[in-house]
Amino acid sequence: MSLIDSNDSLERQNEKLLTIAEALMKRVEHGSEPSNAAYARFERAALLEQRVRERTLELEHALDLLHQSNAQIADANQQTEAARRNLADAIETVSEGFALFDDTDHLVMCNSRFCRDFSGMRDLLKPSLSFERYVDEISKSKDLSLPAHVSPADWAAQRYRHHQDQHALFNVALHKDRWLQVSEHRTANGGTVVLQTDVTDLVLLERQERERLRDKQTRMIRATLDHLNQGVCVFDEAGRLVGWNEKFGTLLSVPARFLQMGVSFGTLIDQLDKDVVFTRGLDREGFRAWAHEPKMRPPISFEIRHGFQSVLQIFGRGMPDQGFVVSVTDVTTEREAAQKLFEINAILEKRVVERTLELEDALSSAERANATKSRFVAAASHDLLQPLSAAKLFLSTLEGSILDSAQAQIVTKTQSALTSAEHIIEALLDISKLDSEDDVGLDVRPVLLRDVLGPLRDEFEMLAAQKNVELRFVDSGLWVETDPNYLRRIIQNLLANAVRYTDAGKILLGVRRNGGSVRIEVWDTGAGIACEDQSVIFEEFQRLNPRSSANEGLGLGLAIVERACARLGHDLDLWSEIGRGSCFMVNVPIVGPTPEPVDQGFLNDESLSQAGMIVLLVEDDRQLRRALVAMLEAWGVHVIEAENAPDALELLEELQLTPDALLIDYQLSSGLSGLGLYHAISDRLGKLPCAIISADRSRYLRNDCKELGVDFLPKPLDRHKIRAFLGHVAVQLKNST
């Protein structure tokens, strides 16, 4: 039990403690108890007095702090009240109505202008007024002007939806044509600030400006309609006339008394002149039905004829307000021009057809002439190549038997002249065939570049050495997809040009990889070709050196190169610089995988004379046949010769032997062709090695030979190709034994 009541004041507590201390001192001084007990009580009393002093000091300090806190609270209350008064004064000075609701949507404070336009609201605007009741009272106010289709409950619901937004701004209509703009903003602590601004003056000014603009726009529309070259009329959603121009009545001959505001569309249609005929598109009833459609009308366009000559185009389109606009355009001039243009086009088409027929006749004549030329060149080449081949073969036979150097020189010059003539004929034949789409026989297959480029190096080394020009060759073991004969012809012509136009220096023939293809390059250190001449040199009979003789060519080499590359699909490029030289480049695709190389060592090692071969030769040209016989016998080959197919079959029947190989001309004078004779011999003796000889280099003959497994030797005959064919046969004979 405590001797001190905590509810007493500090003065009363101190008074009680002093009294207790005095009583204890007296008791100690006059007590009857033993001295030790008395002294102990004295000590307790002294200790108690010390604690009382400490407690007293603490209480005095707490009292001072309490006095200070009360003073601070009083100051804070004064400052808060001053701030509230200042805030109230501040919002009172605001020209708009101001109200602040807390986060529980209860009114905190407002100024005198808030809701002053709503009678009866002043007494309700007190702190703790709920936002819901505030909106409900406003919706029921007689000062609020609501549209006819909006009830107070609907307006209140819409007002609550605005209250859910973070920021809201809307206008409220009042009676007597007054307007308030209400703005709501959320505060950081979740409260709401509501501002009410009287915008009646702004609304009235906006109305006046809108009316002024509407009048101005109406005048502008009227001026625009009056200046249009088309007739225009505008109807509202009920089909009543609301706007038009004078041109509309003029074009359709509508009396002026019917062009009045509010006239129905049907009335205007009924007033159209009887001379108005609907010619293209809609008719009168279809136009009326379109105008009376309740929904959005699709665009329409049709034509009418007014009188005997006028043609009018009618165009109609619906508008967003469910009205529609109709325009009338006089297109008489355009239709007359179109009719005249149609007539002119008919005349021109007739002339074009006539001219086309004439051109087709001319083209047919040209094609026939070109075909005749090609056949003539081919036939002439064949007839010319026959004696040339015979002459060359005779000369090659004489080469080994001539001992006199003078005679040998004559033979060499004769052979050179024959070779030049042969090259000219071959060039003409190549040009003729490359210009024809049907007669070019391409034999595209895998080819070892070494087999094409190596013989060309051997062929041109002597020619380059005669001009003191070094010919360098970079060997290549790559396989490419091409026609070996035409590729050889291309590179041969490029090397011939390089030797012809290089007087000193060197020529390089090499191969460079270029992705999936190889680029065959022919470099020279000649005079070079000017830029303006680099396209001319590929034309026929074009030579840059006017002093060149006919023996140096007719200017057909590069023309053949360009045509052959185009037919084979090989890109042809040229680099040249005056004074430095030129480089012709041909891109040829690489073959993959690489075919196995063929061992051709027997072409040089195998001796035909030791093989004792028997060859059946069938050739209707006597001179060529004699030359072939002489050449083959010089190689030690036994030859059985015949002029045509019947003689050959009869000869084989009489001799009762099987030849080791067949050399047959394709175009025989009588009986079977070369391939027909081969079939006949095969039926009797079985399949034998055979080579068909012909000046016809078409792809059809090549394909036929390829399908039968027969070699093809083109004229003029190359002795090396004949020896290669016989060498293959000799190897087969040797392996079979």
Secondary structure, DSSP 8 states (H G I E B T S, - for coil): --SS-TTS-HHHHHHHHHHHHHHHHHHHHH--S-HHHHHHHHHHHHHHHHHHHHHHHHHHHHHHHHHHHHHHHHHHHHHHHHHHHHHHHHHHH-SSEEEEE-TTSBEEEE-TTTTTTSTT-TTT--TT-BHHHHHHHHHT-TTB---TT--HHHHHHHHHHHHTSSEEEEEEEETTTEEEEEEEEE-TTS-EEEEEEE-HHHHHHHHHHHHHHHHHHHHHHHHHHHH-SSEEEEE-TTSBEEEE-HHHHHHHT--GGG-STT-BHHHHHHTS-TTEEEEES--HHHHHHHHT-SS----EEEEEEETTTEEEEEEEEE-TTS-EEEEEEE-HHHHHHHHHHHHHHHHHHHHHHHHHHHHHHHHHHHHHHHHHHHHHHHHHHHHHHHHHHHHHHHHHHHHTT---HHHHHHHHHHHHHHHHHHHHHHHHHHHHHHH-SSS-----EEEEHHHHHHHHHHHHHHHHHHTTEEEEE-----EEEE-HHHHHHHHHHHHHHHHHT--SEEEEEEEEEETTEEEEEEEE-SS---GGGTTGGGSTT--S-TT--GGG--S-HHHHHHHHHHHHT--EEEEEETTTEEEEEEEEEB-SS-------THHHHS-HHHHT-EEEEE-S-HHHHHHHHHHHHHTT-EEEEESSHHHHHHHHHHHT---SEEEEESS-SSSS-HHHHHHHHHHHH----EEEEES---HHHHHHHHHHT-EEEESS--HHHHHHHHHHHHHHHHHH-
